[in-house]
Amino acid sequence: MERLSTGISSLDSLLAGGIPEGFFVALVGMPGTGKTIACLHFINAGLLKGEKAVYVTTEESRESIVRQASQFNMNFDKALRENRLIIIDALMRATSDEWTLNLVTVEEMLDKVIQAKKLLGSQARRLVIDSMSAFWLRAPVKAREESYLVKRVLAKWDYTVYATSQYAITTGGAFGWGLEHIADGIIHFKRRIINGTLTRYLIVEKMRQTPHDLRAWEISIVDGQGLTLTRPLTRRVEDEALPDSVAKKIKRVISEEEH
């Protein structure tokens, strides 16, 4: 089985060398946890090997993606000029060009992605959709149905796909459950406050045909370098303890039964 590097060597080591070619991988989690930076690494890894790639951005402009990549010494601007990278912009619809979505729909996005594949050819092996959540914000109930459609259509075009899904800050839940059900792999990006400091970490929750690591790994994001995994998080009592509300309810029921 051929595996494609994630562009993050420490993550590749958790995945027996990388993502199996042709997989549809969901990167899920709250904003600010590192999903987009992981996507940049994935695309850049292909560009460095002479591949071509497609990036769909729904929550940042094309220019923002290019600037963010340059922050980590990834030259997306050069790849665009050399026609090795196409960034499909679903945010800045006012600036109409060949690679801008007029309507933020799954159908139009797929049409553009297929058009890009035909133009770039077989060297276009990697596709990022960042994020899928934008396509069903008004109708979360359609998330699962449209996720199936996206995976089924893209499977015919020899892409290995990274697709992100945003989780709400307030509830920690997804804006429509879909990607997790159809994904070949799930990488969950999380965050919490430890000793008064924001800590980002990720867990590989699923990766078919891969003996992957099951631990939560702390993430470091550094200018000029990007995202790396630094160490597995230490085991805490809180991780395995019942939530206070559940524990109190159990105690109350036991007390009532005793009396």
One Martini backbone bead per residue (centre of mass of N, CA, C, O) as a GRO file, in nm:
protein
  259
    1MET     BB    1   0.093   0.038   0.024
    2GLU     BB    2   0.045   0.362  -0.039
    3ARG     BB    3   0.180   0.654   0.120
    4LEU     BB    4   0.104   0.977   0.233
    5SER     BB    5   0.233   1.244   0.345
    6THR     BB    6   0.150   1.495   0.584
    7GLY     BB    7   0.423   1.682   0.647
    8ILE     BB    8   0.441   1.533   0.938
    9SER     BB    9   0.659   1.332   1.081
   10SER     BB   10   0.522   1.277   1.364
   11LEU     BB   11   0.255   1.178   1.228
   12ASP     BB   12   0.357   0.953   1.046
   13SER     BB   13   0.454   0.773   1.290
   14LEU     BB   14   0.141   0.715   1.375
   15LEU     BB   15   0.078   0.601   1.047
   16ALA     BB   16   0.290   0.409   0.912
   17GLY     BB   17   0.383   0.683   0.713
   18GLY     BB   18   0.067   0.755   0.650
   19ILE     BB   19  -0.164   0.800   0.399
   20PRO     BB   20  -0.363   0.622   0.228
   21GLU     BB   21  -0.424   0.596  -0.082
   22GLY     BB   22  -0.755   0.736  -0.139
   23PHE     BB   23  -0.832   0.868   0.110
   24PHE     BB   24  -1.081   0.987   0.353
   25VAL     BB   25  -1.006   1.263   0.566
   26ALA     BB   26  -1.096   1.373   0.886
   27LEU     BB   27  -1.078   1.706   1.022
   28VAL     BB   28  -1.154   1.770   1.359
   29GLY     BB   29  -1.282   2.070   1.527
   30MET     BB   30  -1.208   2.346   1.665
   31PRO     BB   31  -1.115   2.645   1.646
   32GLY     BB   32  -0.761   2.679   1.671
   33THR     BB   33  -0.622   2.363   1.647
   34GLY     BB   34  -0.475   2.306   1.332
   35LYS     BB   35  -0.615   2.213   1.064
   36THR     BB   36  -0.508   2.405   0.840
   37ILE     BB   37  -0.207   2.349   0.884
   38ALA     BB   38  -0.227   2.050   0.813
   39CYS     BB   39  -0.319   2.106   0.522
   40LEU     BB   40  -0.068   2.255   0.427
   41HIS     BB   41   0.128   2.022   0.469
   42PHE     BB   42  -0.004   1.822   0.273
   43ILE     BB   43   0.031   1.992   0.017
   44ASN     BB   44   0.339   2.051   0.039
   45ALA     BB   45   0.440   1.760   0.021
   46GLY     BB   46   0.357   1.733  -0.278
   47LEU     BB   47   0.507   1.973  -0.404
   48LEU     BB   48   0.798   1.871  -0.317
   49LYS     BB   49   0.745   1.604  -0.518
   50GLY     BB   50   0.594   1.728  -0.792
   51GLU     BB   51   0.316   1.776  -0.744
   52LYS     BB   52  -0.028   1.830  -0.746
   53ALA     BB   53  -0.302   2.061  -0.634
   54VAL     BB   54  -0.604   2.101  -0.424
   55TYR     BB   55  -0.780   2.394  -0.279
   56VAL     BB   56  -1.053   2.437  -0.059
   57THR     BB   57  -1.195   2.754   0.042
   58THR     BB   58  -1.454   2.880   0.285
   59GLU     BB   59  -1.310   3.077   0.539
   60GLU     BB   60  -1.095   3.175   0.331
   61SER     BB   61  -0.897   3.322   0.133
   62ARG     BB   62  -0.664   3.277  -0.097
   63GLU     BB   63  -0.464   3.486   0.022
   64SER     BB   64  -0.463   3.372   0.311
   65ILE     BB   65  -0.344   3.096   0.246
   66VAL     BB   66  -0.078   3.198   0.125
   67ARG     BB   67   0.017   3.356   0.376
   68GLN     BB   68   0.012   3.121   0.577
   69ALA     BB   69   0.215   2.945   0.429
   70SER     BB   70   0.454   3.153   0.442
   71GLN     BB   71   0.483   3.141   0.755
   72PHE     BB   72   0.593   2.820   0.689
   73ASN     BB   73   0.763   2.803   0.421
   74MET     BB   74   0.531   2.803   0.194
   75ASN     BB   75   0.514   2.817  -0.173
   76PHE     BB   76   0.217   2.885  -0.314
   77ASP     BB   77   0.264   3.110  -0.516
   78LYS     BB   78   0.452   2.951  -0.705
   79ALA     BB   79   0.253   2.716  -0.763
   80LEU     BB   80   0.044   2.894  -0.901
   81ARG     BB   81   0.229   3.010  -1.132
   82GLU     BB   82   0.299   2.693  -1.222
   83ASN     BB   83   0.036   2.518  -1.220
   84ARG     BB   84   0.032   2.320  -0.931
   85LEU     BB   85  -0.197   2.510  -0.804
   86ILE     BB   86  -0.539   2.509  -0.681
   87ILE     BB   87  -0.756   2.768  -0.554
   88ILE     BB   88  -1.073   2.740  -0.421
   89ASP     BB   89  -1.302   3.011  -0.379
   90ALA     BB   90  -1.587   3.043  -0.138
   91LEU     BB   91  -1.580   3.345  -0.020
   92MET     BB   92  -1.492   3.552  -0.269
   93ARG     BB   93  -1.754   3.607  -0.476
   94ALA     BB   94  -1.696   3.897  -0.594
   95THR     BB   95  -1.436   3.756  -0.724
   96SER     BB   96  -1.450   3.671  -1.039
   97ASP     BB   97  -1.339   3.346  -1.136
   98GLU     BB   98  -1.257   3.031  -1.224
   99TRP     BB   99  -1.183   2.979  -0.886
  100THR     BB  100  -1.489   3.063  -0.808
  101LEU     BB  101  -1.763   3.048  -0.611
  102ASN     BB  102  -2.098   3.139  -0.648
  103LEU     BB  103  -2.187   2.878  -0.495
  104VAL     BB  104  -2.232   2.712  -0.179
  105THR     BB  105  -2.198   2.403  -0.314
  106VAL     BB  106  -2.135   2.080  -0.367
  107GLU     BB  107  -2.176   2.070  -0.673
  108GLU     BB  108  -1.987   2.308  -0.752
  109MET     BB  109  -1.735   2.205  -0.614
  110LEU     BB  110  -1.709   1.939  -0.776
  111ASP     BB  111  -1.684   2.067  -1.053
  112LYS     BB  112  -1.415   2.218  -0.989
  113VAL     BB  113  -1.244   1.974  -0.903
  114ILE     BB  114  -1.269   1.826  -1.175
  115GLN     BB  115  -1.158   2.053  -1.350
  116ALA     BB  116  -0.880   2.055  -1.211
  117LYS     BB  117  -0.801   1.763  -1.278
  118LYS     BB  118  -0.808   1.792  -1.588
  119LEU     BB  119  -0.584   2.012  -1.593
  120LEU     BB  120  -0.352   1.870  -1.410
  121GLY     BB  121  -0.393   1.572  -1.372
  122SER     BB  122  -0.235   1.293  -1.226
  123GLN     BB  123  -0.058   1.482  -1.028
  124ALA     BB  124  -0.332   1.523  -0.882
  125ARG     BB  125  -0.356   1.381  -0.549
  126ARG     BB  126  -0.441   1.635  -0.374
  127LEU     BB  127  -0.712   1.721  -0.137
  128VAL     BB  128  -0.871   2.014  -0.004
  129ILE     BB  129  -1.144   2.073   0.243
  130ASP     BB  130  -1.181   2.414   0.386
  131SER     BB  131  -1.478   2.355   0.481
  132MET     BB  132  -1.763   2.151   0.495
  133SER     BB  133  -1.955   2.312   0.687
  134ALA     BB  134  -2.042   2.543   0.482
  135PHE     BB  135  -2.254   2.352   0.314
  136TRP     BB  136  -2.453   2.305   0.606
  137LEU     BB  137  -2.546   2.548   0.789
  138ARG     BB  138  -2.862   2.557   0.696
  139ALA     BB  139  -2.845   2.212   0.671
  140PRO     BB  140  -2.740   1.973   0.880
  141VAL     BB  141  -2.913   1.721   0.777
  142LYS     BB  142  -2.725   1.702   0.501
  143ALA     BB  143  -2.440   1.602   0.576
  144ARG     BB  144  -2.442   1.297   0.521
  145GLU     BB  145  -2.542   1.293   0.228
  146GLU     BB  146  -2.312   1.486   0.115
  147SER     BB  147  -2.073   1.317   0.202
  148TYR     BB  148  -2.133   1.076   0.024
  149LEU     BB  149  -2.118   1.226  -0.242
  150VAL     BB  150  -1.827   1.322  -0.226
  151LYS     BB  151  -1.691   1.046  -0.197
  152ARG     BB  152  -1.808   0.908  -0.451
  153VAL     BB  153  -1.699   1.107  -0.663
  154LEU     BB  154  -1.388   1.126  -0.577
  155ALA     BB  155  -1.313   0.819  -0.615
  156LYS     BB  156  -1.286   0.862  -0.945
  157TRP     BB  157  -1.019   1.088  -0.911
  158ASP     BB  158  -0.760   1.017  -0.741
  159TYR     BB  159  -0.793   1.116  -0.444
  160THR     BB  160  -0.652   1.257  -0.155
  161VAL     BB  161  -0.840   1.346   0.139
  162TYR     BB  162  -0.893   1.657   0.304
  163ALA     BB  163  -1.150   1.716   0.558
  164THR     BB  164  -1.307   1.963   0.727
  165SER     BB  165  -1.460   2.010   1.066
  166GLN     BB  166  -1.656   2.206   1.256
  167TYR     BB  167  -1.662   2.297   1.593
  168ALA     BB  168  -1.820   2.422   1.849
  169ILE     BB  169  -1.737   2.620   2.113
  170THR     BB  170  -1.992   2.589   2.302
  171THR     BB  171  -2.042   2.251   2.252
  172GLY     BB  172  -1.837   2.068   2.063
  173GLY     BB  173  -2.003   2.041   1.809
  174ALA     BB  174  -2.121   1.972   1.511
  175PHE     BB  175  -2.220   2.101   1.185
  176GLY     BB  176  -2.305   1.830   1.122
  177TRP     BB  177  -2.324   1.498   1.070
  178GLY     BB  178  -2.080   1.318   0.834
  179LEU     BB  179  -1.773   1.259   0.800
  180GLU     BB  180  -1.737   1.035   1.017
  181HIS     BB  181  -1.910   0.812   0.863
  182ILE     BB  182  -1.719   0.815   0.576
  183ALA     BB  183  -1.446   0.796   0.686
  184ASP     BB  184  -1.122   0.648   0.685
  185GLY     BB  185  -1.038   0.900   0.866
  186ILE     BB  186  -0.962   1.040   1.205
  187ILE     BB  187  -0.869   1.373   1.312
  188HIS     BB  188  -0.855   1.510   1.637
  189PHE     BB  189  -0.889   1.841   1.739
  190LYS     BB  190  -0.774   1.999   2.044
  191ARG     BB  191  -0.855   2.178   2.361
  192ARG     BB  192  -0.692   2.313   2.664
  193ILE     BB  193  -0.646   2.399   2.999
  194ILE     BB  194  -0.306   2.409   3.133
  195ASN     BB  195  -0.196   2.589   3.375
  196GLY     BB  196  -0.319   2.851   3.209
  197THR     BB  197  -0.273   2.702   2.923
  198LEU     BB  198  -0.294   2.663   2.598
  199THR     BB  199  -0.374   2.336   2.461
  200ARG     BB  200  -0.280   2.142   2.193
  201TYR     BB  201  -0.438   1.848   2.035
  202LEU     BB  202  -0.423   1.504   1.912
  203ILE     BB  203  -0.627   1.233   1.758
  204VAL     BB  204  -0.629   0.914   1.629
  205GLU     BB  205  -0.941   0.759   1.579
  206LYS     BB  206  -0.896   0.684   1.261
  207MET     BB  207  -0.737   0.417   1.042
  208ARG     BB  208  -0.744   0.239   0.795
  209GLN     BB  209  -0.507   0.002   0.751
  210THR     BB  210  -0.385   0.106   1.047
  211PRO     BB  211  -0.138   0.108   1.307
  212HIS     BB  212  -0.228   0.331   1.527
  213ASP     BB  213  -0.207   0.568   1.745
  214LEU     BB  214  -0.391   0.631   2.075
  215ARG     BB  215  -0.279   0.896   2.155
  216ALA     BB  216  -0.239   1.206   2.293
  217TRP     BB  217  -0.103   1.497   2.121
  218GLU     BB  218   0.092   1.753   2.142
  219ILE     BB  219   0.094   2.084   2.006
  220SER     BB  220   0.313   2.273   1.785
  221ILE     BB  221   0.327   2.624   1.676
  222VAL     BB  222   0.569   2.754   1.438
  223ASP     BB  223   0.732   2.984   1.300
  224GLY     BB  224   0.869   2.852   0.997
  225GLN     BB  225   0.744   2.539   1.053
  226GLY     BB  226   0.477   2.472   1.221
  227LEU     BB  227   0.359   2.150   1.282
  228THR     BB  228   0.398   1.963   1.588
  229LEU     BB  229   0.481   1.683   1.783
  230THR     BB  230   0.588   1.652   2.121
  231ARG     BB  231   0.374   1.491   2.322
  232PRO     BB  232   0.223   1.299   2.529
  233LEU     BB  233  -0.027   1.298   2.727
  234THR     BB  234  -0.107   1.284   3.038
  235ARG     BB  235  -0.257   1.112   3.271
  236ARG     BB  236  -0.589   1.164   3.400
  237VAL     BB  237  -0.845   1.145   3.613
  238GLU     BB  238  -1.056   1.314   3.446
  239ASP     BB  239  -1.064   1.126   3.188
  240GLU     BB  240  -1.215   0.881   3.376
  241ALA     BB  241  -1.417   1.045   3.507
  242LEU     BB  242  -1.707   1.135   3.603
  243PRO     BB  243  -1.925   1.353   3.577
  244ASP     BB  244  -2.068   1.531   3.820
  245SER     BB  245  -2.368   1.493   3.737
  246VAL     BB  246  -2.354   1.182   3.727
  247ALA     BB  247  -2.247   1.122   4.010
  248LYS     BB  248  -2.483   1.258   4.163
  249LYS     BB  249  -2.709   1.081   4.046
  250ILE     BB  250  -2.609   0.811   4.154
  251LYS     BB  251  -2.610   0.888   4.455
  252ARG     BB  252  -2.914   0.953   4.469
  253VAL     BB  253  -3.024   0.676   4.388
  254ILE     BB  254  -2.887   0.514   4.611
  255SER     BB  255  -3.013   0.671   4.847
  256GLU     BB  256  -3.310   0.608   4.776
  257GLU     BB  257  -3.285   0.295   4.790
  258GLU     BB  258  -3.194   0.283   5.097
  259HIS     BB  259  -3.482   0.437   5.183
   0.00000   0.00000   0.00000
